[in-house]
C-alpha cells in the first residue's frame, strides 16, 4: 500500500510508504488532501520533483473491480519473473535456454529453469514467452 503525494502546486509526485506519510503529517510538513484514496499535499516547495514510472492494473473481479498501482521495474522491456526463451549464438554460453528471468539494470539477465541457473544472458538474445502479470495469454 502506498500513499499518493502532491506537491505544493498540486502536481503528482511519487507515492510514498504510509510510515513516511505519517511522519510528514506529524511534523506538519504535509496535510491530508483526500481521505480515499489517501492523498497528502506537501506544505513546502520541493527542490526536485521526483517521479517514477508506474502502471495501473485493473482486476475485474466477480463482485468488485480492484485497482492496483505498480511501480515500474522494467528493464529493456522485461521484468523479473517473466518467462523467456533465449537463443544465444555467440560467446561461452551458446545454446537455447528457457525459464524465468531475474533482471539487472545492465541488461544482463539470469535465467532459471527447473534444473539450472544461467547467469549473464544479454537481453538481445531473449524473446518473451509469458509476462509475469497474473494474466494468461492466447497466441
C-alpha positions as CSV (number, residue, x, y, z in Angstrom):
1,X,0.0,0.0,0.0
2,X,1.2,3.5,-0.8
3,X,0.1,7.0,-0.1
4,X,-0.3,9.4,-3.0
5,X,1.7,12.6,-2.7
6,X,1.0,16.0,-4.3
7,X,3.4,19.0,-4.4
8,X,2.5,22.4,-3.1
9,X,1.4,23.2,-6.7
10,X,-0.9,20.1,-6.7
11,X,1.4,18.3,-9.2
12,X,1.7,14.5,-8.6
13,X,4.9,13.1,-7.1
14,X,5.9,9.5,-6.5
15,X,3.8,7.7,-3.9
16,X,5.4,7.1,-0.5
17,X,5.1,4.5,2.2
18,X,2.4,5.1,4.9
19,X,5.1,5.4,7.6
20,X,6.8,8.2,5.7
21,X,3.4,10.0,5.1
22,X,2.6,9.7,8.9
23,X,6.0,11.3,9.7
24,X,5.3,14.1,7.3
25,X,1.9,14.7,8.8
26,X,3.1,14.6,12.4
27,X,5.9,17.1,11.7
28,X,3.4,19.4,10.0
29,X,5.2,19.3,6.6
30,X,2.1,17.8,4.9
31,X,-1.7,17.9,5.2
32,X,-4.4,15.4,4.2
33,X,-5.7,16.4,0.7
34,X,-8.1,13.5,0.3
35,X,-9.0,10.6,2.6
36,X,-9.9,8.0,0.0
37,X,-7.6,7.2,-1.7
38,X,-5.3,8.7,1.0
39,X,-3.5,11.6,-0.6
40,X,-1.3,14.1,1.1
41,X,-0.2,17.5,-0.1
42,X,3.2,19.0,0.9
43,X,3.2,22.4,2.6
44,X,6.7,23.2,1.4
45,X,8.3,23.6,-2.0
46,X,10.3,20.6,-3.1
47,X,13.8,21.2,-4.6
48,X,13.4,18.4,-7.1
49,X,10.2,16.7,-8.2
50,X,11.0,13.0,-8.4
51,X,8.5,10.9,-10.3
52,X,8.9,7.3,-11.3
53,X,7.2,5.1,-13.9
54,X,4.1,3.4,-12.6
55,X,1.5,1.1,-14.1
56,X,-2.2,0.9,-13.4
57,X,-3.6,-2.6,-13.3
58,X,-7.4,-3.3,-13.2
59,X,-8.6,-6.6,-11.9
60,X,-12.2,-7.2,-12.9
61,X,-13.4,-9.5,-10.1
62,X,-16.8,-11.3,-10.0
63,X,-18.2,-8.8,-7.5
64,X,-15.9,-5.8,-7.3
65,X,-13.3,-4.3,-9.5
66,X,-9.8,-3.9,-8.0
67,X,-7.3,-1.3,-8.9
68,X,-3.5,-1.6,-8.2
69,X,-0.7,0.8,-8.9
70,X,2.6,-1.0,-9.7
71,X,6.0,0.6,-9.7
72,X,7.7,0.2,-13.0
73,X,10.7,-2.1,-12.7
74,X,11.0,-2.9,-16.4
75,X,14.5,-3.3,-17.9
76,X,14.7,-3.3,-21.7
77,X,11.1,-4.4,-21.9
78,X,11.4,-7.2,-19.4
79,X,10.7,-7.6,-15.7
80,X,11.8,-10.0,-13.1
81,X,9.6,-13.2,-13.2
82,X,8.8,-13.1,-17.0
83,X,9.2,-16.4,-18.8
84,X,11.6,-16.0,-21.7
85,X,13.4,-18.2,-24.3
86,X,17.0,-17.2,-25.1
87,X,18.8,-18.4,-28.1
88,X,22.5,-17.5,-27.5
89,X,24.6,-17.6,-30.7
90,X,27.9,-16.2,-29.5
91,X,30.2,-16.4,-26.5
92,X,30.7,-19.0,-23.8
93,X,27.0,-19.7,-23.2
94,X,26.0,-20.8,-26.7
95,X,22.7,-22.7,-26.6
96,X,19.0,-22.4,-26.0
97,X,17.7,-21.5,-22.5
98,X,14.1,-21.0,-21.3
99,X,12.8,-20.1,-17.9
100,X,12.1,-17.2,-15.6
101,X,14.4,-14.2,-15.6
102,X,15.9,-12.0,-12.9
103,X,16.6,-8.6,-14.5
104,X,19.5,-6.4,-13.9
105,X,19.7,-2.7,-14.9
106,X,22.8,-3.5,-17.1
107,X,20.6,-5.7,-19.4
108,X,22.3,-8.9,-18.4
109,X,19.7,-11.4,-17.1
110,X,19.8,-14.6,-15.0
111,X,17.6,-17.3,-16.4
112,X,16.4,-20.0,-14.0
113,X,14.7,-23.2,-15.1
114,X,13.7,-26.2,-13.0
115,X,17.1,-27.8,-13.4
116,X,19.7,-25.0,-13.6
117,X,20.5,-21.3,-13.4
118,X,22.3,-19.5,-16.2
119,X,23.8,-16.1,-15.4
120,X,24.7,-13.2,-17.6
121,X,22.5,-13.7,-20.6
122,X,22.1,-10.4,-22.6
123,X,18.6,-9.1,-23.2
124,X,19.2,-9.1,-27.0
125,X,19.0,-12.9,-27.0
126,X,15.8,-13.1,-25.1
127,X,12.3,-13.4,-26.5
128,X,9.2,-13.1,-24.3
129,X,7.1,-16.2,-23.8
130,X,4.8,-15.0,-21.0
131,X,4.6,-11.9,-18.8
132,X,4.6,-12.0,-15.0
133,X,1.3,-10.1,-14.6
134,X,-1.1,-12.8,-13.5
135,X,-3.0,-13.0,-16.8
136,X,-2.9,-15.8,-19.3
137,X,-2.4,-15.0,-23.0
138,X,-3.5,-16.9,-26.1
139,X,-1.3,-16.7,-29.1
